[in-house]
């Protein structure tokens, strides 16, 4: 009769890492579940080989990098998805997108010599 391996925190972490990696690969590259899972297996194996028995920190992007990614990935109707992906509120996503829009309008006005409220003589 086979003996069952004890359930450990490391096992939970490995399963969680594989699951997160699979989900990320599916979202980022539009892969099927099986393709993403197979690729996640390879990535996790490489991480184990490189960083076995050590902990490593994956820093979040800077606020500027995050905001640039939000603006780049905005499709016109995916506020909720972006908020969930970057761990911020939908209101904050809208604020980031609004700041970008205001900056673009300002640059356009400066380029044409216009200011708010009309033309510059």
C-alpha positions as CSV (number, residue, x, y, z in Angstrom):
1,X,0.0,0.0,0.0
2,X,1.5,3.4,-1.0
3,X,2.3,5.8,1.7
4,X,0.9,9.3,1.4
5,X,3.4,12.2,1.5
6,X,2.7,14.6,4.4
7,X,1.1,17.8,3.3
8,X,3.5,20.7,3.9
9,X,3.5,24.4,3.5
10,X,6.1,24.0,0.7
11,X,3.7,21.8,-1.2
12,X,1.0,24.4,-0.8
13,X,3.4,27.1,-2.0
14,X,4.5,25.1,-5.0
15,X,0.9,24.4,-6.0
16,X,0.0,28.0,-5.5
17,X,3.0,29.2,-7.6
18,X,2.1,26.8,-10.4
19,X,-1.5,27.9,-10.4
20,X,-0.7,31.6,-10.4
21,X,1.9,31.0,-13.2
22,X,-0.7,29.1,-15.3
23,X,-3.3,31.8,-14.8
24,X,-0.8,34.5,-15.7
25,X,0.3,32.7,-18.9
26,X,-3.3,32.2,-20.0
27,X,-4.2,35.8,-19.5
28,X,-1.0,37.3,-20.9
29,X,-0.6,35.1,-24.0
30,X,-4.1,33.7,-24.6
31,X,-2.9,30.1,-24.1
32,X,-5.1,27.2,-23.4
33,X,-5.2,25.7,-19.9
34,X,-3.1,22.7,-20.9
35,X,-0.5,24.8,-22.8
36,X,-0.2,27.3,-20.0
37,X,0.1,24.5,-17.4
38,X,2.8,22.8,-19.4
39,X,4.7,26.1,-19.8
40,X,4.2,26.8,-16.1
41,X,5.8,23.4,-15.3
42,X,8.9,24.4,-17.3
43,X,9.1,27.9,-15.8
44,X,8.7,26.6,-12.2
45,X,11.4,23.9,-12.8
46,X,13.8,26.6,-14.0
47,X,13.0,28.7,-11.0
48,X,13.6,25.7,-8.7
49,X,16.9,24.9,-10.5
50,X,18.1,28.5,-10.2
51,X,16.8,29.5,-6.8
52,X,16.4,26.1,-4.9
53,X,16.1,26.6,-1.1
54,X,16.2,30.4,-1.3
55,X,13.5,33.0,-1.2
56,X,13.4,35.7,-3.8
57,X,11.5,38.9,-4.0
58,X,9.6,40.0,-7.1
59,X,9.2,43.7,-6.8
60,X,6.0,45.4,-8.0
61,X,6.4,47.9,-10.8
62,X,6.9,51.5,-9.8
63,X,3.8,53.7,-9.7
64,X,4.9,55.3,-13.0
65,X,5.5,51.9,-14.6
66,X,2.1,50.6,-13.3
67,X,0.3,53.6,-14.7
68,X,2.0,53.3,-18.1
69,X,1.0,49.6,-18.2
70,X,-2.6,50.5,-17.3
71,X,-2.8,53.1,-20.1
72,X,-1.2,50.7,-22.6
73,X,-3.6,47.8,-21.7
74,X,-6.8,49.9,-21.6
75,X,-9.2,48.8,-24.2
76,X,-12.0,51.3,-23.5
77,X,-14.1,49.0,-21.3
78,X,-11.8,46.9,-19.1
79,X,-11.6,49.1,-15.9
80,X,-12.6,46.2,-13.7
81,X,-10.0,43.8,-15.1
82,X,-7.2,46.4,-14.8
83,X,-8.1,47.2,-11.3
84,X,-8.1,43.6,-10.3
85,X,-4.8,42.9,-12.2
86,X,-2.9,45.8,-10.5
87,X,-4.6,45.6,-7.1
88,X,-6.2,49.0,-7.2
89,X,-9.8,50.3,-7.3
90,X,-11.7,51.0,-10.5
91,X,-11.8,54.6,-9.4
92,X,-8.0,54.8,-9.3
93,X,-7.9,53.2,-12.8
94,X,-10.2,55.9,-14.0
95,X,-8.1,58.6,-12.3
96,X,-4.9,57.3,-14.0
97,X,-6.6,57.2,-17.4
98,X,-8.1,60.7,-16.8
99,X,-4.6,62.1,-15.9
100,X,-3.3,60.7,-19.1
101,X,-6.1,62.3,-21.1
102,X,-5.6,65.6,-19.4
103,X,-1.8,65.5,-20.2
104,X,-2.5,64.7,-23.8
105,X,-5.0,67.6,-24.2
106,X,-2.5,69.9,-22.5
107,X,0.3,68.8,-24.8
108,X,-1.9,69.3,-27.9
109,X,-2.9,72.7,-26.7
110,X,0.7,73.8,-26.1
111,X,1.7,72.5,-29.5
112,X,-1.0,74.6,-31.2
113,X,-0.5,77.7,-29.0
114,X,-4.0,77.3,-27.5
115,X,-4.9,77.5,-23.8
116,X,-8.1,76.6,-22.0
117,X,-10.8,79.0,-22.8
118,X,-9.7,80.0,-26.3
119,X,-6.8,81.0,-28.5
120,X,-3.7,82.9,-27.6
121,X,-3.3,86.0,-29.7
